[in-house]
């Protein structure tokens, strides 16, 4: 899992493997070899191999103890794997064979955890120097760094874990790899040493379906226990997606179990069963509720077990019995422990065609050859080189400061003179070209102005003609509309005697009719003139009044009709039985062309009257 807190440093130093300067080039190189020794002395070798389709797989080979390893491995790499022979450029990966490692979370306060990797490294080295031999009360170290290889890494939850292994085992394993590669025991090779449990956990979480389920987001706070067993000893550890691999322990097997099964002395089956039960008892002791509370984890969910060949048959029934009583899930890997370890080594170092090293992102490698002392020496060397570079830079700056003043002044003066001269040349050239271009374009500019004046005249002329054309048919259209709406079907003698249409659209009509219904029908027709779907009306605010005359009788000359107050109709002049009518309203099309109202006092002055349109004048070409 990637550390959520990072290395807390913007420079090129850190505990993670990506700060190794050779890791970026090494992770895409197939010239890698994972080597693991079994308790019987056999060697398991794993190499990356490219298939015909472009995919990459792992080639696993096992060589007996009496084999010439270097010759057999080279022969297989060249003939079957199409890989180069082993050389000083080959990256070797191996795991511890001695059961002497231990991984624990350091009890550091928040101030120490907030340090960047370089500052934390300095603090650890200084803390080790303050250790007093013969005491066991040191908060971090129990043995000196000269005797112990300590690998440090940041966990995903921000804590610091440290893996401790006696340095003599690291040196002995390095010599063993050099002999296998046919190199001098003191020669420098590209070597990485990890703990077997870390490699097996990486293989399980990366390559198996149960491992993918274990890394599910919903199981982020669950703890998985790993158990590695062979006849030489057993290892167990605890891992969680939230806290990473935070615990590792290793113990030697009893003397009766260490006897090899292929020798004449057979180990007692009961001894192996007791040995397995003891291993499970130890791992159950590590699964304490206090540890869950300290790391803010929820529960212990499963135990993943891997063993040497032939030993899983004894482990499985015992594990089933224990897991049934505890509720834990038991997962057994069928692969031998040395093969699973070798696969996990390569998964933490090679991309296998992917953009990143997936195994290193899930469980970062802890290279015990790059322990605290090695990193401190590297950091000191980098600091010395940086200090020397700073001193050289400081001397160069001092020499430059002496000569900088005169050189800068001379350069500025020369640049100023050159700039002024160039500016004068360029300005003169641009002005001469601008004058020539102006003289060339003057006739064309005059013609354009003439064309623009003519275009403006024509536009004004067209606007005036269009306005007159819109106003002209208003009265004609009114007569056509009235002629179509006369109620001759009701009153054939319907008559219009007077029609007035003001410039503002006010309409007044007077006439005679024999039937009042004809007048009402005429008004209703005018109200809906224009069509019900047109969305507009030709007439608005229509109103009418009628006045009837008395019928013809003998006493008609003596009767005087009453007049209505406010009426515009005369009570005389009409024949008996005739209806006088008067109708008023607004004719909407005429209102659109009504003259603009005169401005009120205090309003903006009206625009001056436009000059009469003059005919266009075309400028001579």
C-alpha positions, 0 to 999 in steps of 0.5 A: 500500500502506498504511504498516505503521508509520503516521505514528507520531503521534496528532495531526492531522499526517502525510505521508500524504494522509489528513492533508490536511484537505480530503481527506475531503470531496474524495474523495466529490465528483465535482467533480474534473478530471484534466488531462494534457498530451501532448508534442504539446500535446493535453490529456487530461481525465478526470472521474468520471461516475455511471451510471444504475445508481448505479455510477461510471466514468471519462470520458476526453476528448482535446482538440487543442492548438488548442482553447479548453480551458476552453470545451470542457471546460465544455460537455462537463461540463454537456451530457454528464456532468451536472457543474458548470462549472469553478470555484474549488471544483473539485479539479484533478489533473495530472502533470509534463510535464518529465522532471526528477523523482527518487525515492529512499529516504533513507539514515536511521538507525533513530533518525531513522526512529523519529521521528513525522512532525512531528519528522522534518519538523523534522529535514529542514528543519534538515538542509537549513539545514546544507547548504553550497552547492557541495558534494555530500556532504550526506546528504539534499539536493543542492539547497536547498529554495527551489529544489526541491519535495520530497515525503516519504512513509513506505514500507510497510517503514518507510523514508522516500522523497523525490521531488524536482522543481525548484520552477520546473516545479511553479510553471509547471505550476500557472500552466498549470492556472490558465490552462486553468481561466480563473483568474488566474495568481496565484489560489489553486486546489485543485491536486494535482501528481504524477509520471506514473510514480506515476499509471501504476503506480497505474492498472496495479495498480488497474484491470488483471488483471495488476496484481491478480496482481502484488499477490498475497500470494505475490509480496510481495517481487517487484519490478516495473519501470515504463517510460514512454516518449514522444518527449520523454523516458522515465521508469522506476521500481521498485515492490514490495508490500513496499517500495512505489514506492521508485525513480523517474528521468526522462531527456530523449530525444535531439534526433533523437527529439524531432522530431514525426512529423507535421512535415516532418522525420521522425525516423529509425527507428534513432534511436528503436530506439537510444533504446528500447534505451538506456532498457532499459539504464538500467532494467536498471542500476537492477535491481541485486542490491545494491538487493534486499539493502538492501530485503530483496526477492527478485527482479525479476519483470516490466517494465510499459511504456506509451508514446505512440501509435504508439511501442509497435510499435517498443518491443515487439520490442526488449522481447521480445528483452531480456526473453528474455535476462534472464528478465523478463516484459514487459507492455505497456499498450495505453493511451497514456501520457497517458491512463493517467496521467490515470486514475491521478490520478483513482484516487488522489483519488476513491472511485468509490462505494467506502468508501475510495480504493482507488488511494490505499491501493495507491500513496499520492499524493505531492502536490508542491504540499504539499512539505516547505516547505509542510508546515513552514509549515503546521505553524508556523502550527498551532503559533502558533495552538495557542500563542495558544489556550494563552495565552488558556486560561492567562489564563482559568484565572488569572482563574478561580483568583482567583474560584474559591475564594469561589464554590465555598465559597458554592456548596457551602454553598448546596448543603448547605443545599438538600440537608438541607432536601430530605432532611428533606421527602422523609424525612417524606413517605416515613415518613408513607406507610410508616406508612399502608401498614403499617396498611393491610396489617396484617390481610392480613399476619395472614391470610397468617401464619395461612395459612402455619401451616395449610399447614405443618400439612397438609404435616406431616400428609400426610407422616406419612400417606404414611409410614404408607401406605408401611409398611403394605403391606410385610408383605401384599406379602411374603405375596403374593410367597411365595404365588406362589413356593411350589414346589407343582409339585414338592412339593404337600405343601410346608409353611411352619410359621413366618415371622418378619420383623423391622423391619429386614427380616431374614426367617426361614422354617421348614417341611417338605417331602418333597423337597429339590429343592423347597426349592432351587427355592423359594430360587432363585425368591425370589432372582429375585423382582422380574423379571430386567429390573426392576434390583432384587431383593425378597430378598437374602442368601438361605441355607437348610439342610435336615435329613432324617429316617430312613425308617420301618424296624423299627429306626427307634426305635433310630436317632438322627439326628446333629445338625449343629453350628450348625443351628437345626433339631431332629432330632426331631419330624418324621415319617420321610421328611420334610425339615425346612428353614430359610431366612434372608435380607433382605426389601429393601422392609422394609429401606427402612422400618427405624428409624434407628440410634441415634447413637453416643457423641460424635455430634450429639444427635438432634432433639427429638421433634416435637409431636403434630400439632394441628388447624389454626386459621383466623384470623378475617378 
